[in-house]
C-alpha cells in the first residue's frame, strides 16, 4: 500500500493516507484521487534559441512544438507527504495522516463522517468526536 491523496470536499481539500487506514475511521469510504483520473495532456513549447556552451557566439534555433505528458492528480514528488499532520485515535487504533486545506474543513468532515467515537489531534489541540449517525460528510 502507498500513501495517496483523498479529496474529502468540493473545495479540493485532501487527506494524504493509505486508503484502508483513513477508511477505518469513516462511514463513507474515500477513494484515492488518482483512480480513473489519470489522463494524457498536451502543452505547447515556444520557439527559442539554445547555446551549445557558455559564450557561444552562434546559438542554434529550436522550433516550436507540442509535448505530451501524463497528468495524475494524486501524484507526489519524493517521499515527503504534503500538508499538515493530524492523528485519529479510537482507543484501539491510533493512526497519523496529513491534510491540505483549512483545519476547520477537516474537523467538520470528520465530525460528519466518524464511524466511531474518536479523538482528533491537530498540531495544537485535541478534539473528542462522537460517532456520526449516518455518514455522508464532505
Short mmCIF file of the C-alpha atoms (twelve columns), coordinates in Angstrom:
data_MODEL
# 
_entry.id   MODEL 
# 
loop_
_atom_site.group_PDB 
_atom_site.id 
_atom_site.type_symbol 
_atom_site.label_atom_id 
_atom_site.label_alt_id 
_atom_site.label_comp_id 
_atom_site.label_asym_id 
_atom_site.label_seq_id 
_atom_site.Cartn_x 
_atom_site.Cartn_y 
_atom_site.Cartn_z 
_atom_site.pdbx_PDB_model_num 
ATOM 1   C CA . UNK A 1   0.000   0.000  0.000   1 
ATOM 2   C CA . UNK A 2   1.041   3.574  -0.552  1 
ATOM 3   C CA . UNK A 3   0.061   6.974  0.770   1 
ATOM 4   C CA . UNK A 4   -2.336  8.610  -1.669  1 
ATOM 5   C CA . UNK A 5   -4.341  11.810 -1.955  1 
ATOM 6   C CA . UNK A 6   -8.031  11.528 -0.914  1 
ATOM 7   C CA . UNK A 7   -10.146 14.620 -1.657  1 
ATOM 8   C CA . UNK A 8   -12.824 15.000 1.025   1 
ATOM 9   C CA . UNK A 9   -14.796 18.111 -0.019  1 
ATOM 10  C CA . UNK A 10  -15.841 20.152 -3.023  1 
ATOM 11  C CA . UNK A 11  -13.135 22.764 -2.343  1 
ATOM 12  C CA . UNK A 12  -10.416 20.217 -3.167  1 
ATOM 13  C CA . UNK A 13  -9.083  19.821 0.377   1 
ATOM 14  C CA . UNK A 14  -7.404  16.451 0.806   1 
ATOM 15  C CA . UNK A 15  -6.206  13.857 3.281   1 
ATOM 16  C CA . UNK A 16  -2.959  12.055 2.436   1 
ATOM 17  C CA . UNK A 17  -3.135  8.497  3.753   1 
ATOM 18  C CA . UNK A 18  -3.185  4.831  2.919   1 
ATOM 19  C CA . UNK A 19  -6.758  4.211  1.784   1 
ATOM 20  C CA . UNK A 20  -7.502  1.393  4.238   1 
ATOM 21  C CA . UNK A 21  -6.131  3.424  7.162   1 
ATOM 22  C CA . UNK A 22  -8.333  6.506  6.650   1 
ATOM 23  C CA . UNK A 23  -11.400 4.452  5.725   1 
ATOM 24  C CA . UNK A 24  -11.107 2.554  9.033   1 
ATOM 25  C CA . UNK A 25  -12.349 5.724  10.792  1 
ATOM 26  C CA . UNK A 26  -15.043 6.790  8.275   1 
ATOM 27  C CA . UNK A 27  -18.630 5.736  7.465   1 
ATOM 28  C CA . UNK A 28  -18.256 6.744  3.803   1 
ATOM 29  C CA . UNK A 29  -15.149 5.294  2.190   1 
ATOM 30  C CA . UNK A 30  -12.818 7.750  0.452   1 
ATOM 31  C CA . UNK A 31  -11.311 6.772  -2.902  1 
ATOM 32  C CA . UNK A 32  -7.846  7.909  -3.971  1 
ATOM 33  C CA . UNK A 33  -7.893  10.999 -6.182  1 
ATOM 34  C CA . UNK A 34  -5.827  9.287  -8.863  1 
ATOM 35  C CA . UNK A 35  -8.305  6.455  -9.503  1 
ATOM 36  C CA . UNK A 36  -9.698  6.898  -13.009 1 
ATOM 37  C CA . UNK A 37  -8.402  10.465 -13.295 1 
ATOM 38  C CA . UNK A 38  -5.002  9.876  -14.925 1 
ATOM 39  C CA . UNK A 39  -5.023  11.497 -18.371 1 
ATOM 40  C CA . UNK A 40  -2.566  12.417 -21.125 1 
ATOM 41  C CA . UNK A 41  -2.390  16.183 -21.684 1 
ATOM 42  C CA . UNK A 42  -0.551  18.355 -24.205 1 
ATOM 43  C CA . UNK A 43  1.348   21.592 -23.791 1 
ATOM 44  C CA . UNK A 44  2.975   23.837 -26.350 1 
ATOM 45  C CA . UNK A 45  6.616   24.877 -26.172 1 
ATOM 46  C CA . UNK A 46  7.643   28.233 -27.693 1 
ATOM 47  C CA . UNK A 47  10.428  28.576 -30.233 1 
ATOM 48  C CA . UNK A 48  13.723  29.574 -28.654 1 
ATOM 49  C CA . UNK A 49  17.477  29.693 -29.133 1 
ATOM 50  C CA . UNK A 50  19.931  27.368 -27.448 1 
ATOM 51  C CA . UNK A 51  23.622  27.851 -26.744 1 
ATOM 52  C CA . UNK A 52  25.872  24.815 -27.070 1 
ATOM 53  C CA . UNK A 53  28.321  26.138 -24.484 1 
ATOM 54  C CA . UNK A 54  28.772  29.317 -22.400 1 
ATOM 55  C CA . UNK A 55  29.733  32.250 -24.608 1 
ATOM 56  C CA . UNK A 56  28.561  30.523 -27.840 1 
ATOM 57  C CA . UNK A 57  28.505  33.257 -30.486 1 
ATOM 58  C CA . UNK A 58  26.194  31.358 -32.857 1 
ATOM 59  C CA . UNK A 59  23.322  29.768 -30.883 1 
ATOM 60  C CA . UNK A 60  21.061  27.277 -32.663 1 
ATOM 61  C CA . UNK A 61  17.327  27.778 -33.105 1 
ATOM 62  C CA . UNK A 62  14.756  25.377 -31.660 1 
ATOM 63  C CA . UNK A 63  11.348  25.382 -33.349 1 
ATOM 64  C CA . UNK A 64  8.013   25.486 -31.528 1 
ATOM 65  C CA . UNK A 65  6.463   22.100 -30.749 1 
ATOM 66  C CA . UNK A 66  3.905   20.350 -28.555 1 
ATOM 67  C CA . UNK A 67  4.683   17.724 -25.972 1 
ATOM 68  C CA . UNK A 68  2.528   15.066 -24.312 1 
ATOM 69  C CA . UNK A 69  2.679   14.434 -20.581 1 
ATOM 70  C CA . UNK A 70  0.883   12.264 -18.054 1 
ATOM 71  C CA . UNK A 71  -1.326  14.133 -15.557 1 
ATOM 72  C CA . UNK A 72  -2.152  12.367 -12.269 1 
ATOM 73  C CA . UNK A 73  -3.900  14.471 -9.592  1 
ATOM 74  C CA . UNK A 74  -2.702  12.120 -6.846  1 
ATOM 75  C CA . UNK A 75  0.982   12.222 -7.809  1 
ATOM 76  C CA . UNK A 76  3.628   13.294 -5.328  1 
ATOM 77  C CA . UNK A 77  7.306   14.118 -5.775  1 
ATOM 78  C CA . UNK A 78  9.701   12.348 -3.466  1 
ATOM 79  C CA . UNK A 79  8.833   10.658 -0.209  1 
ATOM 80  C CA . UNK A 80  7.600   13.695 1.714   1 
ATOM 81  C CA . UNK A 81  3.858   13.832 2.349   1 
ATOM 82  C CA . UNK A 82  2.361   17.289 1.747   1 
ATOM 83  C CA . UNK A 83  0.218   19.163 4.215   1 
ATOM 84  C CA . UNK A 84  -0.101  19.429 7.981   1 
ATOM 85  C CA . UNK A 85  -0.183  16.429 10.318  1 
ATOM 86  C CA . UNK A 86  -3.143  15.124 12.321  1 
ATOM 87  C CA . UNK A 87  -3.852  11.939 14.284  1 
ATOM 88  C CA . UNK A 88  -7.029  9.893  14.721  1 
ATOM 89  C CA . UNK A 89  -7.347  7.634  17.784  1 
ATOM 90  C CA . UNK A 90  -10.344 5.456  18.697  1 
ATOM 91  C CA . UNK A 91  -8.704  3.803  21.711  1 
ATOM 92  C CA . UNK A 92  -7.852  0.687  19.684  1 
ATOM 93  C CA . UNK A 93  -6.077  2.156  16.646  1 
ATOM 94  C CA . UNK A 94  -4.033  5.360  16.560  1 
ATOM 95  C CA . UNK A 95  -3.029  6.470  13.067  1 
ATOM 96  C CA . UNK A 96  -1.386  9.607  11.720  1 
ATOM 97  C CA . UNK A 97  -2.150  11.376 8.452   1 
ATOM 98  C CA . UNK A 98  -1.583  14.726 6.760   1 
ATOM 99  C CA . UNK A 99  -4.110  17.093 5.199   1 
ATOM 100 C CA . UNK A 100 -4.194  20.127 2.946   1 
ATOM 101 C CA . UNK A 101 -6.630  22.989 3.401   1 
ATOM 102 C CA . UNK A 102 -8.117  24.641 6.487   1 
ATOM 103 C CA . UNK A 103 -8.273  22.547 9.664   1 
ATOM 104 C CA . UNK A 104 -11.869 23.742 10.153  1 
ATOM 105 C CA . UNK A 105 -12.897 21.860 6.979   1 
ATOM 106 C CA . UNK A 106 -11.106 18.689 8.100   1 
ATOM 107 C CA . UNK A 107 -12.736 18.870 11.534  1 
ATOM 108 C CA . UNK A 108 -16.198 19.349 10.002  1 
ATOM 109 C CA . UNK A 109 -15.645 16.387 7.679   1 
ATOM 110 C CA . UNK A 110 -14.507 14.062 10.487  1 
ATOM 111 C CA . UNK A 111 -17.400 15.164 12.758  1 
ATOM 112 C CA . UNK A 112 -19.898 14.439 9.974   1 
ATOM 113 C CA . UNK A 113 -18.448 11.068 8.948   1 
ATOM 114 C CA . UNK A 114 -16.791 9.438  12.002  1 
ATOM 115 C CA . UNK A 115 -17.559 5.720  12.204  1 
ATOM 116 C CA . UNK A 116 -16.876 5.510  15.955  1 
ATOM 117 C CA . UNK A 117 -16.151 7.772  18.907  1 
ATOM 118 C CA . UNK A 118 -12.608 9.026  18.478  1 
ATOM 119 C CA . UNK A 119 -10.105 11.723 19.298  1 
ATOM 120 C CA . UNK A 120 -8.733  14.048 16.604  1 
ATOM 121 C CA . UNK A 121 -5.308  15.519 17.340  1 
ATOM 122 C CA . UNK A 122 -4.178  18.628 15.468  1 
ATOM 123 C CA . UNK A 123 -0.688  20.118 15.859  1 
ATOM 124 C CA . UNK A 124 -2.028  22.460 18.568  1 
ATOM 125 C CA . UNK A 125 -5.061  20.778 20.218  1 
ATOM 126 C CA . UNK A 126 -7.145  17.625 20.519  1 
ATOM 127 C CA . UNK A 127 -10.892 17.162 19.995  1 
ATOM 128 C CA . UNK A 128 -13.332 14.492 21.238  1 
ATOM 129 C CA . UNK A 129 -15.563 13.456 18.344  1 
ATOM 130 C CA . UNK A 130 -18.699 11.330 18.681  1 
ATOM 131 C CA . UNK A 131 -19.675 8.775  16.054  1 
ATOM 132 C CA . UNK A 132 -21.750 10.272 13.232  1 
ATOM 133 C CA . UNK A 133 -25.234 8.828  12.775  1 
ATOM 134 C CA . UNK A 134 -25.208 8.049  9.065   1 
ATOM 135 C CA . UNK A 135 -22.080 9.384  7.391   1 
ATOM 136 C CA . UNK A 136 -22.061 11.272 4.113   1 
ATOM 137 C CA . UNK A 137 -19.798 14.125 5.183   1 
ATOM 138 C CA . UNK A 138 -17.950 16.406 2.773   1 
# 
